[in-house]
Amino acid sequence: MTIKKVRVRFAPSPTGGLHLGGVRTVLFNYLFAKKYDGDFVLRIEDTDQNRYVEGAEAYILDCLKWCGLLPDESPAAGGPFAPYRQSERKSIYREYAERLVRQGHAYYAFDTPEELEQNRRDIPNFQYGHAYRGGLRNSLSLSEHEVDELLDAQTPHVIRIKVPVDERVVFHDMIRGHVAFDTNQVDDKVLLKADGMPTYHLAVVVDDYLMKITHAFRGEEWLPSAPVHLLLWEYLGWKNDMPHWAHLPLILKPDGHGKLSKRDGARLGFPVYAMNWFDAKTGELTPGFRELGFLPEAFLNLLATLGWNDGTDQEIFTLDELIEKFTMDRISKAGAKFDFEKAKWFNAEWIKKSEAGSLKPEVKKILEDKGILATDEEYLLKVIDKVKDRCVLLPDFYQQAGYFFEQPKEYDLPSVKPKWTTAKTEFFRELISGFKAVDKWEELELETLFKALAEEKAIKAGEVLLPFRIMLVGGKFGLHVFDIAAVLGKEKTLDRIEKALAVFVA
């Protein structure tokens, strides 16, 4: 028995931003392919030209690049089954649609959009299927002569699948097990549109066959289309080559009621797209996880746990660990509720475990955007190591690290002035002298000197610790204050005390 090489595909439409549910579909495809040394294919399904949005394809590729889920074959990378854009494969599909007509599994339909709209108005729950097709304008109801005349006159028409009556279509889903459909509930979907473009239903089957796809993983919203696709695999004589199916559970709103949408993100204040998406048609900017300050590792880790677990309490996974541990039988049938607080927790954990060097490019850019030029690379790495445990999102590095690179522009004077005394002035003047004499500029050494001086001056250390912090950073925030002084170094620390003291006693 020949074991087929695993080949999976992600086939998005270039019509907008990439929803986190789409990235999770990519992730599960990618994990499965890499676990079995298979190929991950990106195919662009751009058959609906009316909905095509300029820039959407490049955006999808950029998202996958950011996530580190690069396809083995794609429009950009090429491959043995090129082209990978369906619009460039248009000439392929009519042959198969016409074959289905000749076999009696499909038919020409000449109904105009106006006629169909009238039917929808006149007939409650109208579906173009076995119940009504005999009375509509198609090659099943018209004579062969009439059909030939219409075709010769190049009358606009579509090709529809002829769904059988009173049959059951069954298949095994890798997540849901046995799935069955009553064909009487399935309408005669359009396979080839009047402009010669295939619909998704025909194109996905033809392309999966020609590209030798072995496993088709897609969202559960595609389940109602499954019987049409299964019939096409059978009618085209490819049933033995049909891929294994898996319909992934939905990502749900935080309350668990319904699929998570872009509107939910806007309403509740969190992104649902991988990266910022600007729609050139509408001028609308939809925020993304990357620009909010998520690490790609955290984003993938989050998505992996939405509907999948490895059967243990482990929550933090590297991509390599996910590849090693991923199995389809651990994917839940039920939808997974999205929790933005949990998403931020993943990001904080990944920031903590990341090396300072890997965080440096992003942190440097964040600081530069705020006008801070961190030119001393060694110093920057030291600062990142000190503050990363306090950051949830990457932009937090500005608040947590910015004061290491620039003097306070303002001081929280209301927290200092009302309780300021001449004794405190004297304390800090002597502290400057004491700090100047310190040879070993380390946190413990500075703290010991500080507290000893406070005791000598009969001042409670707590009464001078807050002013000291505000002298160094401008407010009531930041690391342990002696840790800040140790990182700043002697020169910067003394300079900040002197400048702040002049303001406090003014």
C-alpha positions as CSV (number, residue, x, y, z in Angstrom):
1,M,0.0,0.0,0.0
2,T,1.4,3.4,-1.0
3,I,1.2,6.0,1.7
4,K,0.5,9.4,0.2
5,K,2.5,12.4,1.3
6,V,0.5,14.7,3.5
7,R,-0.6,17.8,1.7
8,V,-2.8,20.5,3.3
9,R,-4.0,23.8,2.0
10,F,-5.3,27.2,3.2
11,A,-7.4,28.8,0.6
12,P,-8.6,32.3,1.6
13,S,-10.5,34.8,-0.5
14,P,-8.6,38.2,-0.9
15,T,-11.6,40.2,0.3
16,G,-10.4,41.7,3.6
17,G,-8.4,41.3,6.8
18,L,-7.3,37.9,8.2
19,H,-9.5,37.0,11.1
20,L,-7.9,35.2,14.0
21,G,-10.1,32.2,13.1
22,G,-8.5,32.1,9.7
23,V,-5.0,32.2,11.3
24,R,-6.0,29.3,13.6
25,T,-7.1,27.3,10.5
26,V,-3.6,28.0,9.0
27,L,-2.0,27.0,12.2
28,F,-3.8,23.7,12.5
29,N,-3.0,22.9,8.8
30,Y,0.6,23.9,9.3
31,L,1.1,21.8,12.5
32,F,-0.4,18.7,10.9
33,A,1.7,19.1,7.7
34,K,4.9,19.6,9.6
35,K,4.2,16.8,12.1
36,Y,4.0,14.4,9.2
37,D,6.8,16.0,7.0
38,G,4.1,17.2,4.6
39,D,3.5,20.3,2.5
40,F,1.5,23.3,3.4
41,V,-0.1,25.0,0.4
42,L,-1.5,28.6,0.2
43,R,-4.0,28.9,-2.6
44,I,-5.8,32.2,-3.3
45,E,-9.5,31.7,-4.1
46,D,-10.2,34.9,-6.0
47,T,-13.1,33.7,-8.2
48,D,-15.5,36.3,-6.8
49,Q,-14.1,39.3,-8.6
50,N,-16.8,41.6,-7.3
51,R,-15.6,41.2,-3.7
52,Y,-11.8,41.3,-4.6
53,V,-10.0,43.9,-2.6
54,E,-6.7,45.4,-3.8
55,G,-3.8,44.5,-1.4
56,A,-5.6,41.7,0.4
57,E,-3.4,39.0,-1.1
58,A,-0.2,40.7,-0.1
59,Y,-1.7,41.3,3.4
60,I,-2.5,37.6,3.8
61,L,1.1,36.7,2.9
62,D,2.4,39.4,5.3
63,C,0.3,37.9,8.1
64,L,1.6,34.4,7.5
65,K,5.2,35.7,7.4
66,W,4.7,37.6,10.7
67,C,3.3,34.4,12.3
68,G,6.2,32.3,11.0
69,L,3.7,30.0,9.1
70,L,5.3,30.2,5.7
71,P,3.7,28.0,3.0
72,D,5.8,25.5,1.0
73,E,3.8,26.4,-2.1
74,S,2.0,29.7,-2.9
75,P,1.5,32.4,-5.5
76,A,4.7,34.0,-4.2
77,A,6.8,30.9,-3.7
78,G,5.5,29.0,-6.7
79,G,5.5,25.2,-6.8
80,P,4.8,22.1,-8.9
81,F,1.0,22.8,-9.1
82,A,1.2,26.5,-10.1
83,P,-0.6,28.7,-10.7
84,Y,-2.0,29.1,-7.1
85,R,-4.5,31.9,-7.9
86,Q,-7.8,30.5,-9.0
87,S,-8.4,33.5,-11.3
88,E,-5.3,32.3,-13.3
89,R,-6.8,28.8,-13.5
90,K,-10.1,29.9,-15.1
91,S,-9.6,27.9,-18.2
92,I,-9.4,24.7,-16.2
93,Y,-12.8,24.7,-14.6
94,R,-15.3,24.8,-17.6
95,E,-14.0,21.4,-18.8
96,Y,-15.1,19.8,-15.6
97,A,-18.4,21.6,-15.4
98,E,-19.3,20.6,-18.9
99,R,-18.3,17.0,-18.1
100,L,-20.8,17.0,-15.3
101,V,-23.5,18.3,-17.7
102,R,-22.8,15.6,-20.2
103,Q,-23.0,13.0,-17.4
104,G,-26.4,14.3,-16.2
105,H,-25.0,15.5,-12.9
106,A,-25.2,19.2,-13.7
107,Y,-27.3,21.4,-16.0
108,Y,-27.5,24.8,-17.7
109,A,-29.7,27.4,-16.0
110,F,-30.7,30.5,-18.0
111,D,-32.8,32.2,-15.4
112,T,-32.1,36.0,-15.1
113,P,-31.3,37.6,-11.8
114,E,-34.7,39.4,-12.0
115,E,-36.5,36.1,-12.5
116,L,-34.8,34.5,-9.5
117,E,-35.5,37.5,-7.3
118,Q,-39.2,37.3,-8.3
119,N,-39.2,33.7,-7.2
120,R,-37.7,34.6,-3.9
121,R,-40.5,37.1,-3.4
122,D,-43.2,34.8,-4.5
123,I,-42.1,31.6,-2.8
124,P,-41.3,31.4,0.9
125,N,-37.8,29.9,1.6
126,F,-37.3,29.5,-2.2
127,Q,-34.3,27.3,-3.1
128,Y,-33.1,26.4,-6.6
129,G,-33.4,22.6,-6.2
130,H,-35.4,19.5,-6.8
131,A,-38.7,21.1,-5.7
132,Y,-38.7,23.9,-8.2
133,R,-36.1,23.3,-10.9
134,G,-38.6,21.5,-13.2
135,G,-40.5,24.8,-13.5
136,L,-37.5,27.1,-14.0
137,R,-35.6,28.0,-17.2
138,N,-32.9,25.4,-17.4
139,S,-31.8,22.5,-19.5
140,L,-33.8,20.1,-17.4
141,S,-37.1,21.8,-18.2
142,L,-36.4,23.1,-21.7
143,S,-36.2,20.9,-24.9
144,E,-32.8,20.0,-26.3
145,H,-33.5,22.3,-29.3
146,E,-34.3,25.2,-27.0
147,V,-31.2,24.7,-25.0
148,D,-29.0,24.6,-28.1
149,E,-30.6,27.8,-29.5
150,L,-29.9,29.6,-26.2
151,L,-26.3,28.3,-26.1
152,D,-25.7,29.3,-29.7
153,A,-27.1,32.7,-29.0
154,Q,-24.6,33.0,-26.2
155,T,-27.5,33.6,-23.7
156,P,-26.0,34.2,-20.3
157,H,-26.2,31.1,-18.1
158,V,-24.8,29.3,-15.2
159,I,-24.1,25.6,-14.6
160,R,-25.7,24.1,-11.5
161,I,-25.1,20.8,-9.9
162,K,-28.1,18.4,-10.0
163,V,-28.4,17.3,-6.4
164,P,-30.2,13.8,-6.3
165,V,-33.5,13.3,-4.5
166,D,-34.1,11.2,-1.4
167,E,-30.4,10.2,-0.9
168,R,-28.1,10.5,2.1
169,V,-24.5,11.8,1.7
170,V,-22.2,10.6,4.5
171,F,-18.6,11.0,5.4
172,H,-16.2,10.7,8.3
173,D,-15.0,14.0,9.8
174,M,-11.7,13.7,11.7
175,I,-13.2,15.9,14.5
176,R,-16.9,15.1,14.4
177,G,-16.9,11.5,13.4
178,H,-19.9,10.2,11.3
179,V,-21.7,13.1,9.5
180,A,-24.8,12.6,7.2
181,F,-26.9,14.9,5.1
182,D,-30.3,14.5,3.5
183,T,-30.0,15.6,-0.2
184,N,-33.6,16.9,-0.1
185,Q,-32.3,19.7,2.1
186,V,-29.5,20.7,-0.3
187,D,-30.0,23.2,-3.2
188,D,-28.5,23.0,-6.6
189,K,-25.5,25.2,-6.1
190,V,-24.0,27.2,-9.0
191,L,-20.8,25.6,-10.2
192,L,-19.8,27.9,-13.0
193,K,-21.0,31.5,-13.2
194,A,-22.1,33.4,-16.2
195,D,-18.7,35.1,-16.6
196,G,-17.0,31.7,-16.8
197,M,-15.6,31.9,-13.3
198,P,-16.1,28.9,-11.1
199,T,-17.8,29.2,-7.7
200,Y,-16.0,28.0,-4.6
201,H,-17.8,24.7,-4.8
202,L,-16.4,23.6,-8.1
203,A,-13.0,25.2,-7.8
204,V,-12.2,23.8,-4.4
205,V,-12.9,20.3,-5.5
206,V,-11.0,20.6,-8.8
207,D,-8.0,22.3,-7.3
208,D,-7.8,19.9,-4.3
209,Y,-7.8,17.0,-6.7
210,L,-5.2,18.5,-9.1
211,M,-3.0,19.7,-6.3
212,K,-3.2,16.3,-4.6
213,I,-4.5,17.6,-1.3
214,T,-4.8,14.8,1.2
215,H,-6.4,16.6,4.2
216,A,-8.9,19.5,4.0
217,F,-9.2,21.4,7.3
218,R,-11.7,24.3,7.3
219,G,-14.1,26.1,9.6
220,E,-17.3,24.5,10.7
221,E,-19.3,27.2,8.8
222,W,-18.4,25.2,5.7
223,L,-20.2,22.0,6.9
224,P,-23.5,22.9,5.0
225,S,-21.5,22.9,1.7
226,A,-19.9,19.5,2.4
227,P,-22.6,17.4,0.6
228,V,-22.2,19.4,-2.6
229,H,-18.4,18.9,-2.5
230,L,-18.8,15.2,-1.7
231,L,-21.1,14.7,-4.6
232,L,-18.7,16.4,-6.9
233,W,-15.8,14.2,-5.8
234,E,-18.0,11.2,-6.6
235,Y,-19.5,12.5,-9.9
236,L,-16.0,13.5,-11.2
237,G,-14.8,10.0,-10.5
238,W,-12.3,11.0,-7.9
239,K,-13.9,9.6,-4.8
240,N,-10.9,7.4,-3.9
241,D,-8.7,10.5,-4.0
242,M,-10.9,12.6,-1.8
243,P,-9.1,14.3,1.1
244,H,-9.8,13.5,4.7
245,W,-12.1,16.2,6.1
246,A,-12.0,18.1,9.4
247,H,-14.4,21.0,10.2
248,L,-12.8,23.1,12.9
249,P,-15.0,24.5,15.8
250,L,-15.9,28.2,15.8
251,I,-14.1,30.9,17.8
252,L,-17.0,32.3,19.9
253,K,-17.7,35.7,21.4
254,P,-16.5,36.1,25.0
255,D,-20.0,35.3,26.3
256,G,-20.1,32.2,24.1
257,H,-23.1,33.3,22.1
258,G,-22.3,33.2,18.4
259,K,-19.2,33.5,16.2
260,L,-16.6,36.2,17.1
261,S,-16.8,39.0,14.5
262,K,-15.0,42.2,13.7
263,R,-17.9,44.1,15.2
264,D,-17.5,42.3,18.5
265,G,-13.9,43.4,18.6
266,A,-14.8,47.0,17.9
267,R,-17.6,46.9,20.5
268,L,-15.5,45.2,23.2
269,G,-12.2,46.9,22.5
270,F,-9.9,44.2,21.2
271,P,-8.6,43.2,17.8
272,V,-9.8,40.2,15.8
273,Y,-7.4,40.5,12.9
274,A,-3.8,39.3,12.9
275,M,-2.5,42.6,11.7
276,N,-3.9,46.1,11.0
277,W,-6.0,46.0,7.9
278,F,-6.8,49.1,5.8
279,D,-9.7,48.7,3.4
280,A,-8.9,50.9,0.4
281,K,-12.6,50.7,-0.7
282,T,-14.1,51.9,2.6
283,G,-11.1,53.8,4.1
284,E,-11.7,51.8,7.3
285,L,-8.7,50.8,9.5
286,T,-9.3,47.6,11.5
287,P,-6.7,47.1,14.3
288,G,-4.6,43.9,14.5
289,F,-2.8,41.9,17.2
290,R,0.6,42.8,15.9
291,E,0.2,46.6,16.1
292,L,-1.4,46.3,19.5
293,G,1.9,44.8,20.8
294,F,1.5,41.0,20.6
295,L,4.4,38.7,19.9
296,P,3.7,36.3,17.1
297,E,4.7,33.4,19.4
298,A,2.1,34.5,21.9
299,F,-0.5,34.9,19.2
300,L,0.0,31.4,17.8
301,N,0.1,30.0,21.4
302,L,-3.2,31.6,22.1
303,L,-4.8,30.3,18.9
304,A,-3.6,26.8,19.4
305,T,-5.4,26.6,22.8
306,L,-8.7,27.8,21.3
307,G,-10.3,24.5,20.7
308,W,-7.2,22.2,21.2
309,N,-5.2,21.0,24.2
310,D,-2.6,18.3,24.6
311,G,-4.3,16.6,27.5
312,T,-2.1,18.1,30.1
313,D,-2.0,21.4,32.1
314,Q,0.7,22.9,29.9
315,E,-0.4,26.2,28.4
316,I,2.8,27.7,27.0
317,F,4.0,26.0,23.8
318,T,6.7,26.9,21.3
319,L,5.9,26.2,17.7
320,D,8.2,23.2,17.7
321,E,6.4,21.8,20.8
322,L,3.0,22.4,19.1
323,I,4.2,20.4,16.0
324,E,5.4,17.6,18.2
325,K,2.2,17.4,20.4
326,F,-0.5,18.3,17.9
327,T,-3.1,15.6,17.1
328,M,-6.5,16.0,15.5
329,D,-8.2,13.9,18.2
330,R,-7.5,16.6,20.8
331,I,-9.5,19.2,18.9
332,S,-12.9,19.9,20.5
333,K,-16.1,19.7,18.6
334,A,-17.5,22.6,20.7
335,G,-16.7,26.3,19.9
336,A,-14.1,28.0,22.0
337,K,-14.8,31.3,23.8
338,F,-12.3,34.1,23.1
339,D,-10.9,35.7,26.3
340,F,-8.9,38.8,25.6
341,E,-7.5,38.9,29.2
342,K,-6.2,35.4,28.6
343,A,-4.8,36.5,25.3
344,K,-2.8,39.3,27.1
345,W,-1.7,36.8,29.7
346,F,-0.1,34.6,26.9
347,N,1.7,37.7,25.6
348,A,3.0,38.7,29.0
349,E,4.3,35.1,29.5
350,W,6.0,35.2,26.2
351,I,7.6,38.6,26.8
352,K,9.0,37.2,30.1
353,K,10.5,34.1,28.5
354,S,11.9,35.9,25.5
355,E,15.6,36.8,25.3
356,A,16.3,40.5,25.5
357,G,18.0,40.3,22.1
358,S,14.9,39.0,20.4
359,L,12.8,41.8,21.9
360,K,15.4,44.5,21.1
361,P,14.3,45.5,17.6
362,E,10.7,46.0,18.6
363,V,11.5,47.8,21.8
364,K,14.0,50.0,20.0
365,K,11.4,51.0,17.5
366,I,8.8,51.7,20.3
367,L,11.3,54.0,22.0
368,E,12.3,55.7,18.8
369,D,8.6,56.4,18.0
370,K,8.5,58.3,21.3
371,G,11.6,60.2,20.4
372,I,14.1,58.1,22.4
373,L,17.2,57.0,20.6
374,A,18.6,54.0,22.5
375,T,22.1,54.1,20.9
376,D,23.9,52.0,23.6
377,E,22.9,48.5,22.6
378,E,24.4,46.9,25.7
379,Y,22.5,49.3,28.0
380,L,19.3,48.7,26.1
381,L,19.6,44.9,26.5
382,K,20.2,45.4,30.2
383,V,17.1,47.6,30.5
384,I,14.9,45.1,28.6
385,D,16.0,42.3,30.9
386,K,15.1,44.4,33.9
387,V,11.7,45.5,32.9
388,K,10.3,42.7,30.6
389,D,8.5,40.9,33.5
390,R,6.4,44.0,34.0
391,C,5.2,44.3,30.4
392,V,2.0,42.8,29.0
393,L,2.1,44.3,25.5
394,L,5.1,45.6,23.7
395,P,4.2,49.3,23.9
396,D,4.4,48.9,27.7
397,F,8.1,49.0,27.3
398,Y,7.9,52.8,26.8
399,Q,6.4,53.3,30.3
400,Q,8.5,50.6,31.9
401,A,11.8,51.5,30.2
402,G,11.5,55.0,28.9
403,Y,12.8,56.7,32.1
404,F,16.1,54.8,31.8
405,F,16.8,56.9,28.6
406,E,15.5,60.3,29.4
407,Q,15.3,62.7,32.3
408,P,11.9,63.2,33.8
409,K,10.2,66.1,32.0
410,E,7.7,66.6,34.9
411,Y,7.6,65.5,38.5
412,D,4.6,64.3,40.6
413,L,5.0,67.3,42.9
414,P,1.6,66.9,44.7
415,S,3.0,63.6,46.1
416,V,6.2,65.4,47.4
417,K,5.6,69.1,48.1
418,P,3.0,68.9,50.9
419,K,5.3,66.8,53.1
420,W,8.6,68.3,52.1
421,T,10.8,69.5,55.0
422,T,14.3,71.0,55.4
423,A,15.3,67.7,57.0
424,K,14.6,66.0,53.7
425,T,16.5,68.6,51.8
426,E,19.5,67.9,54.1
427,F,19.0,64.2,53.7
428,F,19.3,64.3,49.9
429,R,22.2,66.7,49.9
430,E,24.1,64.3,52.1
431,L,22.9,61.3,50.0
432,I,24.5,62.9,47.0
433,S,27.8,63.1,48.9
434,G,27.5,59.5,50.1
435,F,26.6,58.2,46.6
436,K,29.6,60.1,45.1
437,A,31.9,58.1,47.4
438,V,30.4,54.7,46.5
439,D,32.8,52.5,44.5
440,K,30.6,49.4,44.1
441,W,27.5,50.8,42.3
442,E,25.1,48.0,43.0
443,E,21.5,47.8,44.2
444,L,22.3,46.3,47.7
445,E,25.1,48.7,48.3
446,L,23.0,51.8,47.4
447,E,20.0,50.6,49.5
448,T,22.2,49.9,52.6
449,L,23.7,53.4,52.4
450,F,20.3,55.0,51.8
451,K,18.7,53.4,54.8
452,A,21.7,53.9,57.1
453,L,21.6,57.6,56.3
454,A,17.9,57.8,57.0
455,E,18.4,56.1,60.4
456,E,21.2,58.5,61.2
457,K,19.0,61.5,60.3
458,A,16.1,60.0,62.3
459,I,13.9,59.9,59.2
460,K,11.7,56.9,58.3
461,A,13.1,55.4,55.1
462,G,9.6,55.3,53.7
463,E,9.3,59.1,53.9
464,V,12.3,59.6,51.6
465,L,11.9,56.5,49.3
466,L,8.9,58.0,47.4
467,P,10.7,61.4,46.7
468,F,13.8,59.4,45.6
469,R,11.7,57.4,43.1
470,I,10.0,60.6,41.8
471,M,13.5,62.2,41.4
472,L,14.6,59.3,39.2
473,V,11.5,58.6,37.1
474,G,9.1,61.5,37.7
475,G,6.2,59.6,39.2
476,K,5.1,56.6,41.3
477,F,6.0,53.8,38.9
478,G,8.9,51.7,37.8
479,L,11.1,49.0,39.2
480,H,12.4,48.7,42.7
481,V,14.0,52.2,43.2
482,F,17.5,51.0,44.0
483,D,17.4,48.7,41.0
484,I,16.6,51.8,38.9
485,A,19.6,53.6,40.3
486,A,21.9,50.7,39.8
487,V,20.9,50.5,36.1
488,L,21.1,54.2,35.6
489,G,24.6,54.3,36.9
490,K,26.2,56.8,39.3
491,E,26.5,59.8,36.9
492,K,22.8,59.7,35.8
493,T,21.5,59.0,39.3
494,L,23.4,61.9,40.9
495,D,22.4,64.2,38.0
496,R,18.7,63.4,38.5
497,I,18.8,63.8,42.3
498,E,20.4,67.3,41.9
499,K,18.0,68.5,39.2
500,A,14.9,67.2,41.1
501,L,16.1,68.6,44.4
502,A,16.3,72.1,42.9
503,V,12.7,71.8,41.9
504,F,11.5,70.3,45.2
505,V,13.0,73.1,47.3
506,A,12.0,75.9,45.0
